[in-house]
Amino acid sequence: MGSFGRRTFMRNGLVAGGLAGLGDLSFLSLLRPLSATELTGQQIVRFRPEIEPLVELLEQTPRADVLQVFADRIQQGTSYQDVLATLLLAGVRNVQPRPSVGFKFHAVLVVNSAHLASLASPESDRWLPIFWALDYFKSSQARDVREGNWTMPAVNAEKMPDPDQALSSFTEAMEQWNEEQVDPSVAALARNMGANELFEQFAHYGIRDYRSIGHKAIFVANSWRTLQCIGWQHSEPVLRSLAYALLNHTGEPNPSQSDLAPDRPWRENLERQQQIQADWINGKPSDGATRDLLATLRDGSPQDASEKVVELLNNGISVGSIYDGIFAGAGELLMRQRGIVALHAMTTTNAMHYTFQTSANPVTRQLTLLQNAAFLPMFRESMRGRGNVGSAKIDQLSAADPGAPEKAIESIFDHVSNDRTKAAEEVLGYLDAGNSASDIIDGARRLIFLKGHDSHDYKFSSAALEDYYHISPAWRNRYLAASVFNLKGTADRDNQLTERTRSAFQKSSA
C-alpha cells in the first residue's frame, strides 16, 4: 500500500459526508463481504466438531503464516462467527490473565473491540479488524510462552458441586477469593445456569475492585458481548478464565481478610447504596447537576464522588445526567495526560456503562454508578504517579473553525498527528456547526485500521466512538473532541498489517 500520509488522505476523495475512499482497501473485495446479519450473530454459530481443530490451527500456525492460513479458510467457507470464536477460545486457553488482567491478556480483551470495529465498518472493510486480532493473538501467545507457557487445565469434575449448590459455592468462593473453589463452581454454573443469570453474577464482581485499572470490568463486558455473537455453547472456558481473572490480587494478601485500597470504595458503596431512594430511576435531566458532578470528579476523593452520585439521585437527577458527568470526567482525564491510565478511564467507563445498561438487578446498577464515579478519582491519582497532570477542562474547550466542510476532516486528522489540542478544538467547531459526527468517526476508525499498532488503539477507539452515542447532545461533541488525544492522525506511522492482509487475500483468491 505504501505510505499513507496527507497527500493520499486528500487524493482519496476525503470530503464531508463521505469517507469511503480513505485508504486503498479495495483488496478486501477479494473475500466475500460480511453482512450485518452475520456480524450481529442472528445466525448463531452452534458447537461443531470443526471448532476445536480451528482453534488448534490458530494455536499451531506460525505468526508469519497465520493471515494466509485463515484467508484460505475463509475462502473455503469458514464463517465470521467461527473465526471470532476461535480467537476468543484460543486466547482464554493459551494466555494467562496474570499477573494483571492486561498486558499479554489483551489478546482476549481486544476480541470484542475488533468485533465492534467490524460491526461499525462498511461491508468492504469488516475483515480487517479480525485479521489484526489474529496477528495480535500470535504475538501474545509467544509472550505467554516466554513467561511460562500457561495453558488452562481441564476442570476437576470430581470437585464440581451439584447444580443446586453451584451458585452458593461460586458466591462463597468469590467472596473469599478462593481460586481453587471457584473454578469447578463456575464450570457447574456454566452448564446449568442461564446466560442472563450468569451475567448478573459476574457483573457484580467485575465492578468490585480497582486492580488492573479497570480491566476486570472490561473483561466482563467484552466476554458477554462476544459470547452473544459466537454462541453460549462456548461459555464455559471463557467464564472459567473470567473468574480466574476477577480473583487476581497478585502480590497482596487475601482481600477478604484485609483492608486494601483497591477494595475500599466497594465496601463503602455496599453501605452507601442502601441510602438511595426507591424512585431513583425517575430522575430528571439537569446540566447543572452534570457540571456539579464533574467538579467533584476533578478534585474530590473516591468517597466524595460516590456520595455526590447518591446525593444527585436522591435529589431527583436522572442517571443520564450523572453518566454525562462520568463520561465527561473520563474524557477530561485524557486531555490532562495522554497515556495508558487515562485511556483506561474511558474504556472502563464504557464497560461499566454496558454493565449498567445490561443488568436487570437494581442493586448492581446502583453499585455500578457508585463504583464508576469512585474509579475516576482513582484513575486521576494513578496518573499522578506517571508524571504531570494538566489542568485542561472539557467544558472550557474552545471551538475552532476547521475551514470549509470539504477540507475540515482533512485538517482535523492532520492536526491529530501534530497538535491534538487544535484537532480537538476543530472537532468541536465542526460538530457545533451542525455537521455530522459520522465523517469524523468513520475517518478515525479507518485510520486505526491503517495505523493502529497496539491493542489499545482498537480498545480505545471502539469504546470512545461507541460512547459518543451514549452521551446527551449537550456533551457528546466535547467528548468526541477529547477522544482525539488518543486517536490516529494522517501523519502517524503506517502499520504493516494492511499490506500483509492484502497479500494473504490475493494469494488465497489466486
One Martini backbone bead per residue (centre of mass of N, CA, C, O) as a GRO file, in nm:
protein
  510
    1MET     BB    1   0.054   0.064  -0.015
    2GLY     BB    2   0.220   0.242   0.141
    3SER     BB    3   0.218   0.550   0.217
    4PHE     BB    4  -0.018   0.718   0.451
    5GLY     BB    5  -0.084   1.042   0.395
    6ARG     BB    6  -0.190   1.347   0.315
    7ARG     BB    7  -0.216   1.304   0.009
    8THR     BB    8  -0.384   1.048   0.021
    9PHE     BB    9  -0.613   1.164   0.188
   10MET     BB   10  -0.691   1.367  -0.042
   11ARG     BB   11  -0.702   1.183  -0.303
   12ASN     BB   12  -0.948   0.993  -0.174
   13GLY     BB   13  -1.198   1.187  -0.132
   14LEU     BB   14  -1.209   1.376   0.120
   15VAL     BB   15  -1.535   1.439   0.246
   16ALA     BB   16  -1.804   1.553   0.359
   17GLY     BB   17  -1.999   1.250   0.393
   18GLY     BB   18  -1.725   1.085   0.271
   19LEU     BB   19  -1.489   0.801   0.360
   20ALA     BB   20  -1.448   0.551   0.163
   21GLY     BB   21  -1.156   0.652   0.032
   22LEU     BB   22  -0.990   0.579   0.282
   23GLY     BB   23  -0.790   0.411   0.154
   24ASP     BB   24  -0.663   0.112   0.000
   25LEU     BB   25  -0.919  -0.158   0.031
   26SER     BB   26  -0.998  -0.331  -0.230
   27PHE     BB   27  -0.885  -0.620  -0.159
   28LEU     BB   28  -1.138  -0.710   0.018
   29SER     BB   29  -1.311  -0.808  -0.234
   30LEU     BB   30  -1.185  -1.103  -0.246
   31LEU     BB   31  -1.384  -1.122  -0.023
   32ARG     BB   32  -1.651  -1.169   0.122
   33PRO     BB   33  -1.886  -1.000   0.254
   34LEU     BB   34  -2.015  -0.868   0.556
   35SER     BB   35  -2.294  -0.893   0.714
   36ALA     BB   36  -2.492  -0.782   0.964
   37THR     BB   37  -2.611  -1.057   1.042
   38GLU     BB   38  -2.343  -1.209   1.090
   39LEU     BB   39  -2.230  -1.011   1.314
   40THR     BB   40  -2.482  -1.023   1.527
   41GLY     BB   41  -2.576  -1.340   1.552
   42GLN     BB   42  -2.850  -1.446   1.425
   43GLN     BB   43  -2.653  -1.673   1.321
   44ILE     BB   44  -2.592  -1.898   1.534
   45VAL     BB   45  -2.338  -2.065   1.644
   46ARG     BB   46  -2.263  -2.398   1.663
   47PHE     BB   47  -2.148  -2.668   1.798
   48ARG     BB   48  -1.855  -2.806   1.647
   49PRO     BB   49  -1.594  -3.004   1.547
   50GLU     BB   50  -1.435  -2.763   1.399
   51ILE     BB   51  -1.343  -2.574   1.633
   52GLU     BB   52  -1.101  -2.720   1.753
   53PRO     BB   53  -0.924  -2.729   1.494
   54LEU     BB   54  -0.921  -2.418   1.462
   55VAL     BB   55  -0.777  -2.356   1.724
   56GLU     BB   56  -0.528  -2.529   1.666
   57LEU     BB   57  -0.444  -2.375   1.415
   58LEU     BB   58  -0.384  -2.110   1.559
   59GLU     BB   59  -0.181  -2.220   1.768
   60GLN     BB   60   0.025  -2.364   1.538
   61THR     BB   61   0.055  -2.123   1.368
   62PRO     BB   62   0.257  -1.917   1.247
   63ARG     BB   63   0.262  -1.583   1.230
   64ALA     BB   64   0.358  -1.558   0.926
   65ASP     BB   65   0.090  -1.756   0.833
   66VAL     BB   66  -0.197  -1.682   0.953
   67LEU     BB   67  -0.331  -1.508   0.733
   68GLN     BB   68  -0.323  -1.713   0.503
   69VAL     BB   69  -0.471  -1.947   0.640
   70PHE     BB   70  -0.741  -1.781   0.699
   71ALA     BB   71  -0.800  -1.691   0.415
   72ASP     BB   72  -0.841  -1.975   0.308
   73ARG     BB   73  -1.073  -2.059   0.498
   74ILE     BB   74  -1.270  -1.839   0.413
   75GLN     BB   75  -1.282  -1.922   0.115
   76GLN     BB   76  -1.398  -2.216   0.215
   77GLY     BB   77  -1.634  -2.102   0.454
   78THR     BB   78  -1.553  -1.971   0.698
   79SER     BB   79  -1.686  -1.805   0.949
   80TYR     BB   80  -1.699  -1.536   1.146
   81GLN     BB   81  -1.784  -1.677   1.412
   82ASP     BB   82  -1.554  -1.887   1.406
   83VAL     BB   83  -1.321  -1.688   1.420
   84LEU     BB   84  -1.408  -1.548   1.681
   85ALA     BB   85  -1.414  -1.801   1.857
   86THR     BB   86  -1.118  -1.876   1.815
   87LEU     BB   87  -0.995  -1.628   1.946
   88LEU     BB   88  -1.121  -1.657   2.230
   89LEU     BB   89  -1.041  -1.954   2.296
   90ALA     BB   90  -0.737  -1.930   2.251
   91GLY     BB   91  -0.693  -1.715   2.464
   92VAL     BB   92  -0.806  -1.861   2.726
   93ARG     BB   93  -0.609  -2.117   2.686
   94ASN     BB   94  -0.308  -1.944   2.643
   95VAL     BB   95  -0.374  -1.686   2.832
   96GLN     BB   96  -0.276  -1.535   3.117
   97PRO     BB   97  -0.444  -1.327   3.375
   98ARG     BB   98  -0.128  -1.291   3.457
   99PRO     BB   99  -0.060  -1.050   3.691
  100SER     BB  100  -0.265  -0.912   3.481
  101VAL     BB  101  -0.559  -0.775   3.332
  102GLY     BB  102  -0.343  -0.761   3.075
  103PHE     BB  103  -0.129  -0.719   2.852
  104LYS     BB  104  -0.130  -1.017   2.698
  105PHE     BB  105  -0.454  -1.034   2.754
  106HIS     BB  106  -0.546  -0.853   2.511
  107ALA     BB  107  -0.615  -1.086   2.319
  108VAL     BB  108  -0.899  -1.101   2.460
  109LEU     BB  109  -1.004  -0.806   2.506
  110VAL     BB  110  -0.995  -0.728   2.182
  111VAL     BB  111  -1.216  -0.892   2.040
  112ASN     BB  112  -1.461  -0.703   2.078
  113SER     BB  113  -1.332  -0.452   1.949
  114ALA     BB  114  -1.305  -0.577   1.671
  115HIS     BB  115  -1.605  -0.639   1.640
  116LEU     BB  116  -1.704  -0.345   1.660
  117ALA     BB  117  -1.545  -0.245   1.416
  118SER     BB  118  -1.693  -0.428   1.217
  119LEU     BB  119  -1.983  -0.334   1.266
  120ALA     BB  120  -1.904  -0.014   1.192
  121SER     BB  121  -1.832  -0.101   0.911
  122PRO     BB  122  -1.799  -0.148   0.611
  123GLU     BB  123  -1.821  -0.430   0.434
  124SER     BB  124  -1.529  -0.400   0.298
  125ASP     BB  125  -1.371  -0.384   0.609
  126ARG     BB  126  -1.450  -0.624   0.824
  127TRP     BB  127  -1.180  -0.808   0.829
  128LEU     BB  128  -0.946  -0.640   0.947
  129PRO     BB  129  -0.978  -0.662   1.262
  130ILE     BB  130  -0.953  -0.975   1.266
  131PHE     BB  131  -0.666  -0.994   1.147
  132TRP     BB  132  -0.536  -0.834   1.366
  133ALA     BB  133  -0.616  -1.032   1.600
  134LEU     BB  134  -0.463  -1.276   1.496
  135ASP     BB  135  -0.182  -1.150   1.512
  136TYR     BB  136  -0.194  -1.067   1.814
  137PHE     BB  137  -0.220  -1.344   1.937
  138LYS     BB  138   0.061  -1.447   1.853
  139SER     BB  139   0.219  -1.247   2.028
  140SER     BB  140   0.091  -1.331   2.303
  141GLN     BB  141   0.165  -1.628   2.291
  142ALA     BB  142   0.471  -1.584   2.290
  143ARG     BB  143   0.483  -1.443   2.563
  144ASP     BB  144   0.365  -1.674   2.732
  145VAL     BB  145   0.588  -1.873   2.670
  146ARG     BB  146   0.818  -1.699   2.800
  147GLU     BB  147   0.634  -1.696   3.091
  148GLY     BB  148   0.554  -2.042   3.092
  149ASN     BB  149   0.319  -2.169   2.927
  150TRP     BB  150   0.021  -2.134   2.975
  151THR     BB  151  -0.262  -2.360   3.048
  152MET     BB  152  -0.572  -2.452   3.056
  153PRO     BB  153  -0.717  -2.668   3.249
  154ALA     BB  154  -0.897  -2.908   3.334
  155VAL     BB  155  -1.163  -2.970   3.496
  156ASN     BB  156  -1.258  -3.076   3.818
  157ALA     BB  157  -1.519  -3.289   3.834
  158GLU     BB  158  -1.508  -3.390   4.137
  159LYS     BB  159  -1.552  -3.070   4.245
  160MET     BB  160  -1.825  -3.040   4.144
  161PRO     BB  161  -2.112  -2.918   4.209
  162ASP     BB  162  -2.417  -2.924   4.240
  163PRO     BB  163  -2.647  -2.739   4.081
  164ASP     BB  164  -2.788  -2.637   4.361
  165GLN     BB  165  -2.472  -2.544   4.469
  166ALA     BB  166  -2.316  -2.356   4.270
  167LEU     BB  167  -2.384  -2.064   4.357
  168SER     BB  168  -2.289  -2.077   4.654
  169SER     BB  169  -2.000  -2.163   4.584
  170PHE     BB  170  -1.926  -1.921   4.409
  171THR     BB  171  -1.985  -1.694   4.613
  172GLU     BB  172  -1.791  -1.788   4.830
  173ALA     BB  173  -1.534  -1.780   4.656
  174MET     BB  174  -1.547  -1.477   4.581
  175GLU     BB  175  -1.552  -1.364   4.874
  176GLN     BB  176  -1.274  -1.542   4.949
  177TRP     BB  177  -1.072  -1.575   4.715
  178ASN     BB  178  -1.117  -1.884   4.583
  179GLU     BB  179  -0.973  -2.053   4.330
  180GLU     BB  180  -1.023  -2.358   4.376
  181GLN     BB  181  -1.342  -2.328   4.405
  182VAL     BB  182  -1.435  -2.158   4.150
  183ASP     BB  183  -1.385  -2.338   3.903
  184PRO     BB  184  -1.600  -2.570   3.943
  185SER     BB  185  -1.836  -2.375   3.992
  186VAL     BB  186  -1.842  -2.230   3.712
  187ALA     BB  187  -1.883  -2.485   3.547
  188ALA     BB  188  -2.159  -2.555   3.670
  189LEU     BB  189  -2.299  -2.294   3.587
  190ALA     BB  190  -2.256  -2.312   3.275
  191ARG     BB  191  -2.434  -2.591   3.265
  192ASN     BB  192  -2.711  -2.459   3.442
  193MET     BB  193  -2.713  -2.155   3.366
  194GLY     BB  194  -2.820  -1.874   3.253
  195ALA     BB  195  -2.700  -1.601   3.097
  196ASN     BB  196  -2.836  -1.377   3.268
  197GLU     BB  197  -2.758  -1.490   3.544
  198LEU     BB  198  -2.453  -1.485   3.495
  199PHE     BB  199  -2.415  -1.188   3.451
  200GLU     BB  200  -2.495  -1.092   3.734
  201GLN     BB  201  -2.258  -1.224   3.880
  202PHE     BB  202  -2.019  -1.090   3.719
  203ALA     BB  203  -2.096  -0.793   3.743
  204HIS     BB  204  -2.059  -0.767   4.048
  205TYR     BB  205  -1.737  -0.848   4.039
  206GLY     BB  206  -1.626  -0.655   3.809
  207ILE     BB  207  -1.675  -0.379   4.008
  208ARG     BB  208  -1.516  -0.421   4.288
  209ASP     BB  209  -1.216  -0.347   4.174
  210TYR     BB  210  -0.912  -0.156   4.076
  211ARG     BB  211  -0.763  -0.362   3.959
  212SER     BB  212  -0.616  -0.321   3.654
  213ILE     BB  213  -0.750  -0.057   3.561
  214GLY     BB  214  -1.051  -0.201   3.476
  215HIS     BB  215  -1.023  -0.493   3.337
  216LYS     BB  216  -1.248  -0.651   3.473
  217ALA     BB  217  -1.490  -0.501   3.352
  218ILE     BB  218  -1.400  -0.541   3.059
  219PHE     BB  219  -1.410  -0.852   3.054
  220VAL     BB  220  -1.704  -0.886   3.108
  221ALA     BB  221  -1.821  -0.724   2.871
  222ASN     BB  222  -1.660  -0.859   2.635
  223SER     BB  223  -1.751  -1.148   2.680
  224TRP     BB  224  -2.056  -1.110   2.646
  225ARG     BB  225  -2.053  -0.981   2.362
  226THR     BB  226  -1.915  -1.220   2.220
  227LEU     BB  227  -2.109  -1.452   2.302
  228GLN     BB  228  -2.354  -1.334   2.149
  229CYS     BB  229  -2.223  -1.417   1.873
  230ILE     BB  230  -2.090  -1.721   1.905
  231GLY     BB  231  -2.209  -1.856   2.157
  232TRP     BB  232  -2.291  -2.030   2.465
  233GLN     BB  233  -2.132  -2.301   2.413
  234HIS     BB  234  -1.848  -2.127   2.488
  235SER     BB  235  -1.854  -2.034   2.801
  236GLU     BB  236  -1.688  -2.199   3.005
  237PRO     BB  237  -1.388  -2.109   2.946
  238VAL     BB  238  -1.447  -1.808   2.973
  239LEU     BB  239  -1.554  -1.810   3.272
  240ARG     BB  240  -1.303  -1.929   3.397
  241SER     BB  241  -1.115  -1.700   3.317
  242LEU     BB  242  -1.278  -1.475   3.451
  243ALA     BB  243  -1.267  -1.572   3.745
  244TYR     BB  244  -0.959  -1.576   3.762
  245ALA     BB  245  -0.931  -1.269   3.708
  246LEU     BB  246  -1.114  -1.153   3.945
  247LEU     BB  247  -0.901  -1.291   4.168
  248ASN     BB  248  -0.684  -1.094   4.127
  249HIS     BB  249  -0.394  -1.030   4.382
  250THR     BB  250  -0.107  -0.982   4.321
  251GLY     BB  251   0.098  -0.935   4.606
  252GLU     BB  252  -0.144  -0.988   4.804
  253PRO     BB  253  -0.355  -1.026   5.029
  254ASN     BB  254  -0.643  -1.126   5.126
  255PRO     BB  255  -0.912  -0.920   5.079
  256SER     BB  256  -1.112  -1.056   5.296
  257GLN     BB  257  -0.861  -0.994   5.527
  258SER     BB  258  -0.852  -0.688   5.424
  259ASP     BB  259  -0.752  -0.326   5.389
  260LEU     BB  260  -0.764  -0.227   5.068
  261ALA     BB  261  -0.771   0.020   4.840
  262PRO     BB  262  -0.922  -0.128   4.593
  263ASP     BB  263  -1.178  -0.210   4.805
  264ARG     BB  264  -1.302   0.032   4.964
  265PRO     BB  265  -1.533   0.148   4.788
  266TRP     BB  266  -1.706  -0.108   4.793
  267ARG     BB  267  -1.766  -0.128   5.093
  268GLU     BB  268  -1.893   0.155   5.109
  269ASN     BB  269  -2.111   0.115   4.874
  270LEU     BB  270  -2.280  -0.103   5.008
  271GLU     BB  271  -2.392   0.114   5.209
  272ARG     BB  272  -2.463   0.356   5.023
  273GLN     BB  273  -2.683   0.219   4.846
  274GLN     BB  274  -2.905   0.216   5.085
  275GLN     BB  275  -2.964   0.542   5.044
  276ILE     BB  276  -3.126   0.496   4.801
  277GLN     BB  277  -3.400   0.572   4.655
  278ALA     BB  278  -3.670   0.415   4.506
  279ASP     BB  279  -3.698   0.664   4.269
  280TRP     BB  280  -3.416   0.693   4.108
  281ILE     BB  281  -3.515   0.638   3.795
  282ASN     BB  282  -3.703   0.929   3.786
  283GLY     BB  283  -3.525   1.139   3.685
  284LYS     BB  284  -3.397   1.453   3.583
  285PRO     BB  285  -3.254   1.653   3.383
  286SER     BB  286  -2.913   1.814   3.447
  287ASP     BB  287  -2.658   2.021   3.378
  288GLY     BB  288  -2.576   2.117   3.658
  289ALA     BB  289  -2.524   1.831   3.773
  290THR     BB  290  -2.301   1.755   3.582
  291ARG     BB  291  -2.106   1.984   3.674
  292ASP     BB  292  -2.097   1.902   3.969
  293LEU     BB  293  -1.969   1.626   3.927
  294LEU     BB  294  -1.720   1.718   3.771
  295ALA     BB  295  -1.599   1.882   4.005
  296THR     BB  296  -1.563   1.638   4.192
  297LEU     BB  297  -1.377   1.466   4.002
  298ARG     BB  298  -1.133   1.664   4.000
  299ASP     BB  299  -1.091   1.684   4.349
  300GLY     BB  300  -1.202   1.439   4.466
  301SER     BB  301  -1.280   1.160   4.612
  302PRO     BB  302  -1.417   0.858   4.595
  303GLN     BB  303  -1.623   0.929   4.816
  304ASP     BB  304  -1.726   1.193   4.696
  305ALA     BB  305  -1.833   1.076   4.430
  306SER     BB  306  -2.041   0.876   4.548
  307GLU     BB  307  -2.198   1.083   4.721
  308LYS     BB  308  -2.288   1.257   4.482
  309VAL     BB  309  -2.462   1.045   4.346
  310VAL     BB  310  -2.662   1.006   4.574
  311GLU     BB  311  -2.754   1.298   4.589
  312LEU     BB  312  -2.864   1.320   4.298
  313LEU     BB  313  -3.067   1.092   4.306
  314ASN     BB  314  -3.224   1.210   4.564
  315ASN     BB  315  -3.276   1.491   4.381
  316GLY     BB  316  -3.382   1.389   4.085
  317ILE     BB  317  -3.155   1.281   3.902
  318SER     BB  318  -3.049   1.156   3.623
  319VAL     BB  319  -2.855   0.915   3.493
  320GLY     BB  320  -2.770   1.064   3.236
  321SER     BB  321  -2.640   1.311   3.383
  322ILE     BB  322  -2.435   1.142   3.539
  323TYR     BB  323  -2.296   1.011   3.289
  324ASP     BB  324  -2.202   1.270   3.165
  325GLY     BB  325  -1.998   1.329   3.393
  326ILE     BB  326  -1.832   1.070   3.362
  327PHE     BB  327  -1.752   1.095   3.068
  328ALA     BB  328  -1.626   1.378   3.092
  329GLY     BB  329  -1.416   1.301   3.309
  330ALA     BB  330  -1.264   1.095   3.135
  331GLY     BB  331  -1.192   1.284   2.899
  332GLU     BB  332  -1.033   1.492   3.071
  333LEU     BB  333  -0.800   1.308   3.153
  334LEU     BB  334  -0.686   1.284   2.864
  335MET     BB  335  -0.627   1.590   2.833
  336ARG     BB  336  -0.416   1.591   3.084
  337GLN     BB  337  -0.311   1.275   3.009
  338ARG     BB  338  -0.152   1.100   2.806
  339GLY     BB  339  -0.234   0.748   2.833
  340ILE     BB  340  -0.295   0.449   2.989
  341VAL     BB  341  -0.481   0.551   3.218
  342ALA     BB  342  -0.682   0.745   3.079
  343LEU     BB  343  -0.792   0.546   2.866
  344HIS     BB  344  -0.911   0.356   3.094
  345ALA     BB  345  -1.127   0.547   3.191
  346MET     BB  346  -1.291   0.508   2.922
  347THR     BB  347  -1.308   0.194   2.892
  348THR     BB  348  -1.434   0.145   3.171
  349THR     BB  349  -1.686   0.317   3.131
  350ASN     BB  350  -1.793   0.156   2.899
  351ALA     BB  351  -1.824  -0.113   3.060
  352MET     BB  352  -2.004  -0.001   3.296
  353HIS     BB  353  -2.231   0.100   3.118
  354TYR     BB  354  -2.303  -0.178   3.012
  355THR     BB  355  -2.377  -0.295   3.282
  356PHE     BB  356  -2.603  -0.098   3.345
  357GLN     BB  357  -2.776  -0.164   3.085
  358THR     BB  358  -2.791  -0.494   3.134
  359SER     BB  359  -2.885  -0.498   3.402
  360ALA     BB  360  -3.167  -0.610   3.629
  361ASN     BB  361  -3.024  -0.511   3.891
  362PRO     BB  362  -3.051  -0.246   4.096
  363VAL     BB  363  -2.801  -0.283   4.271
  364THR     BB  364  -2.593  -0.314   4.047
  365ARG     BB  365  -2.652  -0.043   3.913
  366GLN     BB  366  -2.583   0.136   4.154
  367LEU     BB  367  -2.293   0.029   4.200
  368THR     BB  368  -2.187   0.113   3.925
  369LEU     BB  369  -2.214   0.414   3.962
  370LEU     BB  370  -2.038   0.439   4.218
  371GLN     BB  371  -1.781   0.306   4.102
  372ASN     BB  372  -1.732   0.480   3.856
  373ALA     BB  373  -1.694   0.739   4.016
  374ALA     BB  374  -1.459   0.635   4.203
  375PHE     BB  375  -1.247   0.564   3.979
  376LEU     BB  376  -1.161   0.844   3.868
  377PRO     BB  377  -0.985   0.939   4.110
  378MET     BB  378  -0.800   0.691   4.084
  379PHE     BB  379  -0.693   0.757   3.808
  380ARG     BB  380  -0.582   1.035   3.879
  381GLU     BB  381  -0.372   0.927   4.087
  382SER     BB  382  -0.224   0.737   3.890
  383MET     BB  383  -0.123   0.965   3.704
  384ARG     BB  384   0.073   1.105   3.905
  385GLY     BB  385   0.284   0.858   3.882
  386ARG     BB  386   0.343   0.955   3.553
  387GLY     BB  387   0.312   1.267   3.602
  388ASN     BB  388   0.187   1.528   3.468
  389VAL     BB  389  -0.118   1.704   3.541
  390GLY     BB  390  -0.326   1.884   3.401
  391SER     BB  391  -0.594   2.162   3.351
  392ALA     BB  392  -0.797   2.074   3.170
  393LYS     BB  393  -1.133   2.159   3.042
  394ILE     BB  394  -1.399   2.036   2.875
  395ASP     BB  395  -1.598   2.297   2.921
  396GLN     BB  396  -1.343   2.499   2.800
  397LEU     BB  397  -1.336   2.425   2.521
  398SER     BB  398  -1.257   2.548   2.219
  399ALA     BB  399  -1.383   2.658   1.919
  400ALA     BB  400  -1.285   2.575   1.581
  401ASP     BB  401  -1.230   2.651   1.252
  402PRO     BB  402  -1.171   2.404   0.991
  403GLY     BB  403  -1.335   2.499   0.757
  404ALA     BB  404  -1.434   2.375   0.498
  405PRO     BB  405  -1.594   2.082   0.474
  406GLU     BB  406  -1.392   1.956   0.252
  407LYS     BB  407  -1.138   2.026   0.475
  408ALA     BB  408  -1.188   1.949   0.775
  409ILE     BB  409  -1.100   1.652   0.809
  410GLU     BB  410  -0.817   1.693   0.715
  411SER     BB  411  -0.734   1.894   0.939
  412ILE     BB  412  -0.791   1.725   1.186
  413PHE     BB  413  -0.594   1.475   1.113
  414ASP     BB  414  -0.343   1.642   1.095
  415HIS     BB  415  -0.357   1.749   1.397
  416VAL     BB  416  -0.343   1.478   1.547
  417SER     BB  417  -0.025   1.452   1.479
  418ASN     BB  418   0.066   1.778   1.590
  419ASP     BB  419  -0.226   1.905   1.733
  420ARG     BB  420  -0.459   1.809   1.952
  421THR     BB  421  -0.593   2.063   2.049
  422LYS     BB  422  -0.670   2.165   1.769
  423ALA     BB  423  -0.835   1.919   1.690
  424ALA     BB  424  -1.045   1.945   1.915
  425GLU     BB  425  -1.146   2.229   1.833
  426GLU     BB  426  -1.237   2.139   1.545
  427VAL     BB  427  -1.441   1.930   1.625
  428LEU     BB  428  -1.622   2.123   1.781
  429GLY     BB  429  -1.675   2.320   1.548
  430TYR     BB  430  -1.795   2.116   1.346
  431LEU     BB  431  -2.033   2.014   1.528
  432ASP     BB  432  -2.155   2.293   1.618
  433ALA     BB  433  -2.231   2.351   1.302
  434GLY     BB  434  -2.397   2.063   1.225
  435ASN     BB  435  -2.222   1.836   1.170
  436SER     BB  436  -2.138   1.521   1.118
  437ALA     BB  437  -1.985   1.260   1.304
  438SER     BB  438  -1.936   1.027   1.095
  439ASP     BB  439  -1.681   1.133   0.954
  440ILE     BB  440  -1.496   1.117   1.200
  441ILE     BB  441  -1.548   0.823   1.282
  442ASP     BB  442  -1.467   0.690   1.013
  443GLY     BB  443  -1.182   0.809   0.998
  444ALA     BB  444  -1.075   0.697   1.268
  445ARG     BB  445  -1.116   0.396   1.201
  446ARG     BB  446  -0.944   0.379   0.943
  447LEU     BB  447  -0.677   0.469   1.086
  448ILE     BB  448  -0.657   0.222   1.264
  449PHE     BB  449  -0.622   0.016   1.039
  450LEU     BB  450  -0.354   0.165   0.918
  451LYS     BB  451  -0.207   0.263   1.228
  452GLY     BB  452  -0.243   0.039   1.419
  453HIS     BB  453  -0.034  -0.129   1.693
  454ASP     BB  454  -0.236  -0.157   1.936
  455SER     BB  455  -0.481  -0.268   2.139
  456HIS     BB  456  -0.563   0.025   2.233
  457ASP     BB  457  -0.659   0.131   1.964
  458TYR     BB  458  -0.913  -0.051   1.963
  459LYS     BB  459  -1.031  -0.017   2.244
  460PHE     BB  460  -1.061   0.287   2.244
  461SER     BB  461  -1.214   0.345   1.978
  462SER     BB  462  -1.460   0.163   2.030
  463ALA     BB  463  -1.550   0.308   2.288
  464ALA     BB  464  -1.556   0.614   2.211
  465LEU     BB  465  -1.734   0.591   1.949
  466GLU     BB  466  -1.974   0.463   2.095
  467ASP     BB  467  -2.019   0.683   2.333
  468TYR     BB  468  -2.126   0.921   2.176
  469TYR     BB  469  -2.429   0.785   2.180
  470HIS     BB  470  -2.451   0.789   2.518
  471ILE     BB  471  -2.462   1.095   2.502
  472SER     BB  472  -2.566   1.389   2.529
  473PRO     BB  473  -2.582   1.659   2.319
  474ALA     BB  474  -2.438   1.860   2.526
  475TRP     BB  475  -2.157   1.648   2.538
  476ARG     BB  476  -2.060   1.479   2.285
  477ASN     BB  477  -1.868   1.676   2.137
  478ARG     BB  478  -1.656   1.693   2.365
  479TYR     BB  479  -1.590   1.396   2.380
  480LEU     BB  480  -1.487   1.360   2.089
  481ALA     BB  481  -1.268   1.571   2.114
  482ALA     BB  482  -1.107   1.423   2.341
  483SER     BB  483  -1.035   1.157   2.176
  484VAL     BB  484  -0.791   1.273   1.998
  485PHE     BB  485  -0.567   1.209   2.223
  486ASN     BB  486  -0.597   0.874   2.104
  487LEU     BB  487  -0.570   0.898   1.809
  488LYS     BB  488  -0.524   0.899   1.463
  489GLY     BB  489  -0.316   1.027   1.208
  490THR     BB  490  -0.193   1.089   0.890
  491ALA     BB  491   0.126   1.104   1.004
  492ASP     BB  492   0.132   0.838   1.104
  493ARG     BB  493   0.240   0.535   1.133
  494ASP     BB  494   0.236   0.269   0.959
  495ASN     BB  495   0.126  -0.034   0.915
  496GLN     BB  496   0.173  -0.382   0.793
  497LEU     BB  497  -0.101  -0.541   0.791
  498THR     BB  498  -0.246  -0.454   0.536
  499GLU     BB  499  -0.038  -0.574   0.338
  500ARG     BB  500  -0.052  -0.865   0.447
  501THR     BB  501  -0.355  -0.901   0.396
  502ARG     BB  502  -0.352  -0.851   0.096
  503SER     BB  503  -0.166  -1.088   0.025
  504ALA     BB  504  -0.346  -1.313   0.141
  505PHE     BB  505  -0.596  -1.261  -0.035
  506GLN     BB  506  -0.464  -1.291  -0.312
  507LYS     BB  507  -0.362  -1.583  -0.276
  508SER     BB  508  -0.642  -1.717  -0.200
  509SER     BB  509  -0.767  -1.622  -0.499
  510ALA     BB  510  -0.566  -1.771  -0.712
   0.00000   0.00000   0.00000
